[in-house]
Amino acid sequence: MCGIVGYIGPRNAGDIVVGGLQRVEYRGYDSAGVAVYEPTAGLQLRRSVGKLINLVTHLREQPVVGSVGIGHTRWATHGGVTENNAHPHRDQSGEIVVIQNGIVENYLELKGRLLEQGHTLHSQTDTEIIAHLVGNYYREHGSLEQAVRSALGELRGGNAVVAFSLREPERLVAARLGNAGGVVIGLGAGEHFVASDMPAILDHTRHMLFLEDRELAVITRERVQISTLAGEPVERAPVTMTWDPVAAARGDYKHFMQKEIYEQPRALMDVLRGRIDQEAGAVYLEDLTLSDAELRNVDRIYAVACGTAWHAALICKFMIEALAQVRVEVDYGSEFRYRQPLLNERTLLLAISQSGETVDTLAAMEEARSQQVPGVAIVNAIGSQAARVADGGPIYLHAGPEIGVASTKCFTNMLVAGYLFALRLAQARNTLTPAQIREHVQALIELPRKAAQVLERAEAQCEMLTEYYYHAGNALYLGRQVNYPIALEGALKLKEISYIHAEGYPAGEMKHGPIALIDDTLPVLCIAPRDGIYAKMLSNIEQVKARGGHVIAIASEGDTLLPDKVDHVIHIPETSPLLTPVLTVIPLQLLAYQIAVRRGCDVDQPRNLAKSVTVE
C-alpha cells in the first residue's frame, strides 16, 4: 500500500502534491518523495526516509516549484527503507520519472535482463525497473505514452503507475494493471490531478474518473484521454463525489462489504510489504520479538480464535505443520481457558483476531501468560489489546479499516499472515532452505494478481447463481483438507448476511449424516481444486449428484473433467496448494454478498451481530 499523488496545472505542483500525500499518509510511512519540473529549475527531486514530516522539513529547506509534479509515500516491498529506495525513480537517462503502487512479480527476471543490457540500478526496488523499461521504450517510440504502454506489457502483477518525462513536461501518463492498485483522476478547470485514493484530491475537486484494469490515461492541463493498454480509446463519464465522508469512504460501491471484497488484491499486497526478500529467499516479521532460538524451542502451538478467525486458524494449522513441522492445536477462544489446557515451556500461543479486542481470545491469551507461555497475535487493529498483550509480538494484517461486520479482506489477510509466520518458523528451524522459501515467496507475490482474476471472473457467474438460489432455505458447503475450513467460512458468510441456514462439512464425512439432507432443492457448494485429494472430492460430488443435489463447484483453471459432473463451476487460477483457500473463498464471499442483496438484507450490519465481540 503506497500513496500516489500527481498534479498538472497553473498552481505550484509541489504544494498540491505534498498536501495530497498528507491525506494518504496512512498508505505508506517508510519514506516519501516528490519530483517537480519547472523549465528554469529543471527536475527537482526530493526524497526522505521515515514519515512524511521528514520530507516536509526537507522541502522547507529546499523548496520545489513547478507546474507539473508527482509524489509518493512508500511502504516497502522490494528493498529496505533507504533514500535510494524511496520514490520517485528515474530511468538510465535521468529524464523519465516514475512512481508506482504494486508488486512486479517478474522483477528478478526483468532486473537480470536490464543488468545484461548495461543498465546501472541505484536501488533495490521493482519500481526502478519500471522506470528503466519505460526509458528503453522511449528511445524506441519517442513517446512517453507508447513507452509506458509497452513497459507495462512486460510486467506481471498488479501495478498503478504514474510517469512524466522532461522531454514532454506538459503531460502525465497514468496507468493501471490489475486490481491491486487504484488510480483516481480528478478533473479541474485548466488543471488535473491523479491519486491512489480520493481523499488525496477531494479538497480540490469532486469530479473523478477511475481507471480500470489495463487502462492508461494521458493527462494534460486541458484534457484527459483514456485508452486501453492495447491502444483502443475509452469513453467514460466522470463521477461526481459527495462530500459526505461515509459515502466518500465507500466510493462507488453499494456497501462496505462489497468494497472490502474488491479491496482484497490490494490488501493481500499490503500484508506482504516489507516482509519478503525474493533474492535472499527470506521472510521478515518486523514486530515478532521471538528469536530463532526461541522459535526452535517450540514443539507445540495452540492457535486460538473465534468465528471467521477460527476458520483462519484451522488453515494456519495446515500451513505451520506442513512448512515448519510444528504440531498445532486449534481452539475456540471461548473454550480454551475452561478446559485446563496442558501448556509448558515449549508451547506457543497463536491468537488470531481482526479487532484485537475479542474478549474470549484475550482471555485465552491471559491464560497462556499466567502459565509463562509466550503469545503471538495475528491482528488487524494496530495498538489493540491483543497486540499489546502478545509478548511474542503482533503480526499485523495491514488490511486497512474493515467496516462490514462480515469479515472478508481481513480473513484472506489472516491466511497470508499465517503463511508468513509458518515460513518464518521454517526459516528459524531449518525445515526449508532459502531456495524453497524463495518458491513460496514467489507464490505469495503472485497471489494478489490471482485474487483479482477470481474477482473479475466470478462476479457475473455469482450474479447468475444468485437468481437460481436466493430463495433457498438451506445450503451445504463441502471441502477437504485445507479447504474444509473454507466450507465452514462460506457457510458462515451465507448465514451471517443472508439469514439462509447453511452448514459446512468435510466432504469425506458427508456420508455420516449430512447426505440425508440432499435432495433436488438443496444447493451444495463443493470446493474442488486440483490437489492431492482431487479424485476423492470428485467421488463426493458424484455422490451428491446421485441424490439430486444441485452442485456449484469451485475448480482449478483448466479443469475439463469437473464441469461435466456439476451444475455450475467457477474456476480459480492454480497456486501453491496451501494458498488455494485464499482464492477459493472469494467466490463464496461474492455469492453470499449478492444473495443477501437480492434478499434485501442489511449487508453491512446484519441483525444481532457486532464487528467485535467484547463481552462473554
C-alpha positions in Angstrom: 0.0 0.0 0.0 1.6 3.2 -1.2 0.3 6.7 -1.7 0.4 8.3 -5.1 -0.4 11.9 -6.0 0.2 13.9 -9.2 -0.7 17.3 -10.5 -0.5 19.4 -13.7 -1.9 23.0 -13.9 -1.2 26.6 -13.1 -0.6 26.2 -9.3 2.6 25.0 -7.6 2.7 21.3 -8.1 4.9 20.8 -5.0 2.2 22.3 -2.6 -0.6 20.3 -4.2 1.3 17.0 -4.2 2.6 17.3 -0.6 -0.9 18.3 0.6 -2.3 15.2 -1.1 0.3 12.9 0.4 -0.6 14.2 3.8 -4.1 12.9 3.3 -3.0 9.5 2.3 0.0 9.1 4.6 -1.7 6.1 6.1 -0.8 4.3 2.8 2.9 4.4 3.4 5.3 5.7 6.1 8.7 4.2 5.3 9.8 7.0 3.1 8.4 9.7 0.8 9.4 11.8 -2.2 8.4 14.3 -4.8 9.5 15.2 -8.3 8.5 18.6 -9.7 9.5 20.1 -13.0 9.9 23.8 -14.0 11.7 24.9 -17.2 14.2 27.1 -15.5 14.9 25.0 -12.4 14.6 21.7 -14.3 13.8 18.5 -12.4 13.7 18.9 -8.6 13.8 15.6 -6.8 13.4 15.4 -3.1 13.3 12.2 -1.0 13.4 11.4 2.7 13.4 8.3 4.8 10.8 7.9 7.5 7.4 9.6 7.9 6.2 12.3 5.6 7.1 15.1 8.1 10.7 14.4 7.3 10.1 15.2 3.6 8.1 18.3 4.6 11.1 19.5 6.7 13.4 18.8 3.8 11.2 20.9 1.4 11.2 23.8 3.8 15.0 23.9 3.4 14.9 23.1 -0.3 11.5 24.1 -1.8 10.3 22.9 -5.2 8.4 25.0 -7.7 6.8 23.9 -10.9 3.5 23.3 -12.7 3.8 19.5 -13.0 4.8 17.0 -10.3 4.3 13.6 -8.7 4.8 12.4 -5.2 4.8 9.1 -3.3 4.7 7.7 0.2 6.3 4.3 0.4 5.6 1.1 2.2 8.5 -1.2 1.2 8.2 -4.4 -0.7 11.4 -4.8 -2.6 14.4 -3.3 -0.9 15.0 -1.8 2.5 14.0 1.6 3.9 16.7 3.9 2.4 16.7 7.2 0.5 17.9 5.4 -2.7 14.8 3.1 -2.5 12.4 5.9 -1.9 10.2 7.0 -4.9 10.2 8.7 -7.4 12.7 6.7 -9.5 14.4 7.7 -12.8 15.5 5.8 -15.9 19.0 5.4 -17.1 18.9 8.9 -18.8 17.5 10.6 -15.7 14.8 12.2 -17.8 11.9 9.9 -17.1 10.4 9.8 -13.6 8.1 7.1 -12.3 6.2 6.3 -9.1 4.1 3.1 -8.6 2.0 1.2 -6.2 2.1 -2.6 -6.6 4.4 -5.6 -7.0 6.3 -6.6 -10.1 6.1 -10.4 -9.9 8.8 -10.9 -12.6 11.1 -8.4 -11.0 14.1 -10.7 -10.9 13.8 -11.7 -14.5 13.5 -8.1 -15.7 16.3 -6.9 -13.4 18.6 -9.5 -14.8 17.9 -8.5 -18.4 18.4 -4.8 -17.7 21.8 -5.5 -16.0 22.9 -7.6 -19.0 22.0 -4.6 -21.2 24.4 -2.5 -19.2 21.9 -0.5 -17.1 23.1 0.9 -13.8 20.5 0.5 -11.0 20.7 2.7 -7.9 18.1 1.0 -5.8 16.8 -2.4 -4.8 13.2 -1.6 -5.8 11.0 -3.1 -8.5 9.8 0.5 -9.4 13.2 1.5 -10.7 12.9 -1.5 -13.1 9.7 0.1 -14.5 11.5 3.4 -15.0 14.3 1.8 -16.9 11.9 -0.2 -19.1 10.0 3.0 -19.9 13.3 4.6 -20.7 14.2 1.8 -23.1 10.9 2.0 -24.9 11.1 5.8 -25.0 14.2 5.6 -27.1 12.3 3.3 -29.5 9.0 5.2 -29.7 9.9 8.8 -28.8 6.6 9.0 -26.9 6.0 8.7 -23.2 2.5 7.3 -23.7 3.8 4.5 -26.0 6.8 3.8 -23.8 4.6 3.3 -20.7 2.2 1.2 -22.7 5.0 -1.1 -23.9 6.7 -1.3 -20.5 3.5 -2.4 -18.8 3.1 -5.1 -21.4 6.2 -6.7 -19.8 5.0 -6.6 -16.2 3.3 -9.4 -14.3 1.3 -8.4 -11.3 -0.9 -5.5 -10.1 0.5 -2.1 -10.6 -0.6 1.6 -10.6 2.0 3.7 -12.3 2.4 7.5 -12.9 5.2 8.8 -15.1 6.4 12.0 -16.7 9.3 12.9 -19.0 11.4 16.0 -19.1 11.0 15.9 -22.9 7.2 16.0 -22.5 6.7 18.1 -19.4 3.3 19.2 -20.4 1.7 15.8 -19.6 1.5 13.0 -17.1 0.8 9.4 -18.0 -1.0 7.2 -15.5 -1.9 3.5 -15.9 -3.4 0.6 -14.1 -2.5 -3.0 -14.5 -4.6 -5.5 -12.5 -6.8 -4.7 -9.5 -4.1 -4.3 -6.8 -3.8 -0.5 -7.0 -6.4 2.1 -7.8 -5.9 5.2 -10.0 -8.3 8.2 -9.5 -8.1 11.2 -11.8 -9.5 14.5 -10.6 -10.9 17.0 -13.1 -10.5 20.7 -12.7 -10.6 23.9 -14.8 -7.2 24.1 -16.6 -5.8 21.6 -14.1 -5.9 17.9 -13.4 -5.0 15.6 -10.5 -4.1 11.9 -10.1 -4.0 9.9 -6.9 -4.2 6.4 -5.5 -7.2 7.4 -3.2 -9.9 10.1 -3.4 -9.1 11.8 -0.1 -5.8 13.0 -1.6 -7.6 15.3 -4.1 -11.1 15.8 -2.6 -10.1 19.3 -1.4 -9.6 20.3 -5.0 -12.3 18.6 -7.0 -15.3 16.3 -6.6 -15.3 15.3 -10.3 -13.5 12.0 -10.7 -12.5 9.4 -13.3 -11.5 5.9 -12.3 -9.1 3.8 -14.4 -10.0 0.2 -14.8 -7.6 -2.7 -15.3 -5.3 -2.4 -18.3 -6.2 1.2 -18.9 -3.9 4.2 -19.5 -4.6 8.0 -19.2 -2.7 10.8 -20.8 -3.3 13.9 -18.6 -2.6 17.5 -19.6 -3.9 20.8 -18.2 -6.9 20.8 -20.6 -7.9 17.2 -21.1 -7.7 13.6 -20.0 -7.6 10.9 -22.7 -8.2 7.3 -21.6 -7.4 4.2 -23.7 -6.8 0.5 -23.1 -3.2 -0.7 -23.0 -3.9 -2.1 -26.4 -4.5 1.5 -27.6 -8.3 1.4 -28.0 -10.0 4.7 -27.0 -12.2 4.6 -23.9 -15.1 7.0 -23.3 -16.0 7.4 -19.6 -18.3 9.9 -17.9 -16.9 11.4 -14.7 -18.4 10.6 -11.4 -19.3 13.5 -9.0 -18.5 12.5 -5.4 -20.4 13.7 -2.4 -18.6 15.5 0.5 -20.3 13.1 2.9 -17.3 11.3 4.5 -19.1 7.9 4.8 -20.1 8.0 1.1 -16.6 9.1 0.1 -15.1 6.3 2.1 -17.4 3.8 0.4 -16.7 5.2 -3.1 -18.9 3.9 -5.9 -19.6 0.6 -4.1 -23.1 -0.1 -2.8 -21.9 -1.5 0.5 -18.7 -1.5 2.6 -18.7 -5.3 2.4 -18.7 -5.2 -1.4 -15.8 -2.6 -1.3 -13.8 -4.8 1.1 -14.3 -7.9 -1.1 -12.8 -6.0 -4.0 -10.0 -4.5 -1.9 -8.6 -7.9 -1.4 -5.9 -7.8 -4.1 -4.6 -4.6 -2.7 -4.9 -5.9 0.9 -3.0 -9.1 0.0 -0.2 -7.0 -1.4 -0.1 -4.8 1.7 0.3 -7.8 4.1 3.4 -8.8 2.2 5.1 -5.4 2.2 8.5 -5.2 3.9 8.3 -8.9 4.9 9.7 -10.8 2.0 13.0 -10.9 0.2 12.8 -12.6 -3.2 16.5 -12.6 -3.8 17.6 -14.0 -0.4 14.7 -16.4 0.0 13.8 -15.0 3.4 10.8 -13.7 5.5 10.9 -10.9 8.0 8.2 -10.2 10.5 9.1 -6.7 11.8 7.3 -6.9 15.2 8.0 -10.5 16.1 10.2 -10.4 19.2 10.9 -14.2 19.4 14.5 -15.1 18.5 15.4 -18.0 16.2 16.5 -20.0 19.3 13.1 -19.4 20.9 11.3 -20.4 17.7 13.3 -23.6 17.5 12.4 -24.4 21.1 8.6 -24.5 20.3 7.3 -28.0 19.8 3.5 -27.2 20.0 1.4 -24.3 19.1 -2.1 -23.6 20.3 -4.0 -21.4 17.8 -6.9 -19.6 19.4 -9.6 -17.6 17.7 -13.4 -17.0 17.3 -15.7 -17.0 14.3 -14.1 -16.3 11.0 -10.7 -16.0 12.7 -11.1 -19.6 14.0 -11.5 -20.8 10.4 -8.3 -19.0 9.6 -6.6 -20.7 12.5 -7.7 -24.1 11.1 -6.0 -23.3 7.8 -2.9 -21.9 9.6 -2.6 -25.3 11.3 -2.1 -26.9 7.9 0.5 -24.3 6.9 2.5 -24.4 10.1 2.6 -28.2 10.3 3.5 -28.6 6.6 6.2 -25.9 6.4 7.6 -25.7 9.9 6.8 -29.2 11.1 5.4 -28.0 14.4 2.3 -29.5 15.9 -0.7 -27.2 16.1 -3.9 -27.5 18.1 -6.8 -25.2 17.2 -9.2 -24.0 19.9 -12.1 -21.7 20.2 -11.2 -18.8 22.5 -14.5 -19.3 24.4 -13.4 -22.9 25.2 -9.7 -22.7 25.6 -9.4 -21.3 29.1 -12.1 -23.5 30.6 -10.6 -26.9 29.6 -7.3 -26.5 31.6 -5.0 -26.7 28.6 -1.7 -28.5 29.0 0.9 -25.8 28.4 4.6 -25.9 29.1 7.9 -24.1 28.3 7.9 -25.4 24.8 4.4 -24.2 23.9 3.4 -21.0 22.0 0.0 -19.4 21.8 -1.1 -18.0 18.5 -4.1 -15.7 18.8 -5.9 -14.6 15.7 -8.3 -11.6 15.8 -9.4 -8.9 13.4 -10.1 -6.3 16.1 -7.7 -7.5 18.7 -10.4 -6.8 21.3 -12.4 -10.1 21.2 -12.9 -10.9 24.9 -12.7 -14.7 24.6 -9.4 -14.6 22.6 -8.0 -12.1 25.1 -8.9 -14.4 28.0 -7.1 -17.2 26.2 -4.0 -15.0 25.9 -4.2 -14.2 29.6 -4.4 -17.8 30.5 -1.3 -18.6 28.5 0.6 -15.6 30.1 -0.4 -16.9 33.5 1.5 -20.1 32.7 4.5 -18.2 31.3 3.7 -19.2 27.7 4.6 -16.6 25.1 1.9 -15.3 22.7 1.9 -14.1 19.1 -1.1 -12.2 17.8 -2.2 -12.1 14.1 -4.3 -8.9 14.3 -5.5 -6.1 12.1 -6.1 -3.2 14.6 -2.8 -1.6 15.4 -2.3 -0.9 19.1 -5.2 -3.2 20.1 -5.3 -5.1 23.3 -4.2 -8.4 21.6 -1.3 -6.6 20.0 -0.2 -5.2 23.4 -0.7 -8.5 25.3 1.2 -10.5 22.7 4.6 -10.7 24.4 6.0 -12.6 21.4 4.9 -9.7 19.2 2.0 -8.9 16.8 1.8 -9.8 13.2 -0.3 -7.0 11.7 -2.7 -7.8 8.8 -2.3 -4.3 7.3 -5.7 -4.8 5.7 -6.9 -1.3 6.4 -10.3 -0.5 8.0 -12.9 -3.2 7.7 -16.3 -1.7 8.2 -18.6 -4.5 7.1 -19.5 -6.8 10.1 -18.9 -10.0 8.0 -15.1 -10.2 7.6 -13.7 -10.6 4.1 -10.4 -8.9 3.4 -9.2 -9.5 7.0 -9.9 -13.2 6.6 -7.8 -13.6 3.5 -5.0 -11.5 5.0 -5.1 -13.7 8.1 -4.3 -16.7 5.9 -1.3 -14.9 4.3 -0.1 -13.6 7.7 -0.3 -17.2 8.9 1.6 -18.4 5.8 4.3 -15.8 6.5 4.5 -16.9 10.2 4.8 -20.6 9.0 7.7 -19.6 6.7 9.4 -17.6 9.5 9.2 -20.6 11.7 10.5 -22.8 8.9 13.4 -20.4 8.4 14.4 -20.5 12.1 14.0 -24.2 12.4 15.8 -25.0 9.0 12.9 -27.1 7.8 13.0 -25.2 4.5 16.1 -24.0 2.5 16.3 -20.4 1.2 15.7 -21.8 -2.3 12.5 -23.5 -1.1 11.4 -20.3 0.7 12.0 -18.4 -2.5 9.5 -20.6 -4.3 6.9 -19.9 -1.5 7.6 -16.2 -1.7 7.1 -16.2 -5.4 3.7 -17.9 -4.9 2.8 -15.2 -2.4 3.9 -12.4 -4.8 1.6 -13.8 -7.5 -1.4 -14.1 -5.1 -2.8 -10.5 -5.4 -3.0 -10.8 -9.2 -4.7 -14.1 -9.0 -7.2 -12.8 -6.4 -8.0 -10.0 -8.9 -8.6 -12.6 -11.6 -11.0 -14.5 -9.4 -13.0 -11.3 -8.7 -13.1 -10.5 -12.4 -14.2 -13.9 -13.5 -16.6 -14.8 -10.6 -18.7 -11.6 -10.5 -21.0 -12.3 -13.4 -21.2 -16.0 -12.5 -22.3 -15.2 -8.9 -24.9 -12.8 -10.2 -26.3 -15.6 -12.3 -26.2 -18.1 -9.5 -28.0 -15.6 -7.2 -31.1 -15.7 -9.4 -31.1 -19.5 -9.1 -30.6 -19.8 -5.4 -31.5 -16.6 -3.5 -34.8 -18.2 -2.4 -33.1 -21.3 -0.9 -33.8 -22.2 2.7 -30.7 -24.3 3.3 -27.3 -24.8 1.7 -24.5 -27.3 2.2 -20.8 -26.5 1.8 -18.2 -29.3 1.3 -14.4 -29.2 1.2 -11.5 -31.4 2.2 -8.1 -30.9 3.9 -7.0 -27.3 3.8 -10.3 -26.3 2.0 -12.6 -27.8 4.6 -12.3 -24.6 6.7 -13.3 -22.7 3.6 -16.5 -24.8 3.5 -17.1 -23.6 7.1 -16.3 -20.0 6.2 -18.5 -20.0 3.1 -21.4 -21.3 5.1 -20.8 -18.7 7.8 -20.9 -15.9 5.3 -24.2 -17.0 3.9 -25.7 -17.4 7.4 -24.4 -14.0 8.6 -25.7 -11.7 5.9 -28.5 -13.5 4.1 -30.0 -15.4 7.0 -30.1 -18.7 5.0 -29.3 -21.7 7.1 -26.0 -23.2 5.8 -23.7 -25.8 7.0 -20.0 -26.5 6.3 -18.8 -30.1 6.4 -15.7 -32.1 5.5 -16.7 -33.8 2.3 -15.5 -37.2 3.5 -17.9 -37.0 6.4 -20.9 -36.3 4.3 -21.9 -40.0 4.3 -22.0 -39.9 8.1 -25.2 -37.8 8.3 -25.5 -34.7 6.0 -26.2 -36.9 3.0 -29.7 -37.3 4.4 -30.3 -33.6 3.7 -29.6 -33.9 -0.1 -32.5 -33.6 -2.5 -33.3 -31.7 -5.6 -33.9 -28.5 -3.7 -30.5 -28.3 -1.9 -27.6 -26.2 -3.3 -24.3 -27.9 -2.5 -21.2 -25.8 -2.9 -18.1 -28.1 -3.4 -14.6 -26.7 -3.1 -12.6 -29.0 -5.5 -9.3 -27.5 -6.7 -6.9 -29.9 -8.4 -4.8 -31.0 -5.4 -3.7 -34.3 -3.8 -7.2 -35.3 -2.9 -9.0 -34.1 -6.1 -10.1 -37.7 -7.0 -11.6 -38.1 -3.6 -13.5 -34.9 -3.9 -14.8 -35.9 -7.4 -16.2 -39.1 -5.7 -18.0 -37.0 -3.1 -19.5 -34.8 -5.8 -20.8 -37.8 -7.7 -22.5 -39.0 -4.5 -24.3 -35.6 -4.2 -25.4 -35.7 -7.8 -26.7 -39.2 -7.5 -29.1 -37.9 -4.9 -30.3 -35.0 -6.9 -28.3 -32.2 -5.3 -27.5 -29.0 -7.2 -23.7 -28.8 -7.2 -21.8 -25.5 -7.5 -18.1 -26.3 -7.7 -15.0 -24.1 -7.2 -12.4 -25.7 -9.5 -8.9 -25.1 -10.8 -8.3 -23.3 -14.1 -8.1 -25.7 -16.9 -10.1 -28.4 -15.2 -12.1 -30.0 -18.0 -13.3 -33.1 -16.1 -15.3 -31.4 -13.3 -17.6 -29.2 -15.4 -19.4 -32.2 -16.9 -20.2 -33.6 -13.4 -21.7 -30.5 -11.8 -24.4 -27.9 -12.4 -22.2 -24.8 -12.2 -18.5 -24.2 -11.9 -16.3 -21.2 -11.0 -12.7 -21.5 -11.9 -9.7 -20.1 -9.9 -6.1 -19.8 -11.0 -3.6 -22.5 -9.9 -1.4 -21.6 -6.9 0.5 -23.3 -4.2 -1.8 -26.0 -2.6 -1.6 -24.3 0.9 -2.6 -21.0 -0.6 -5.7 -22.2 -2.5 -8.0 -21.2 0.4 -7.2 -17.5 -0.3 -8.7 -18.0 -3.8 -11.4 -20.5 -3.2 -13.1 -18.3 -0.5 -13.5 -15.2 -2.8 -16.3 -16.6 -5.0 -18.1 -17.7 -1.8 -17.9 -14.2 -0.3 -19.2 -12.8 -3.6 -22.1 -15.2 -3.8 -23.1 -14.6 -0.1 -23.0 -10.9 -0.7 -25.1 -10.9 -3.9 -27.7 -13.3 -2.4 -28.0 -11.1 0.6 -28.5 -8.0 -1.5 -31.1 -9.9 -3.7 -33.0 -10.8 -0.5 -33.0 -7.2 0.7 -30.8 -7.8 3.8 -28.7 -5.3 5.6 -25.4 -6.4 4.3 -23.0 -4.2 6.4 -24.9 -4.5 9.6 -26.7 -7.9 9.8 -29.1 -8.4 12.6 -27.9 -9.5 16.0 -24.2 -9.2 15.1 -21.4 -6.8 16.0 -18.0 -6.3 14.4 -16.1 -7.1 17.6 -17.5 -9.3 20.5 -16.2 -7.6 23.6 -18.4 -9.4 26.2 -18.9 -13.1 27.0 
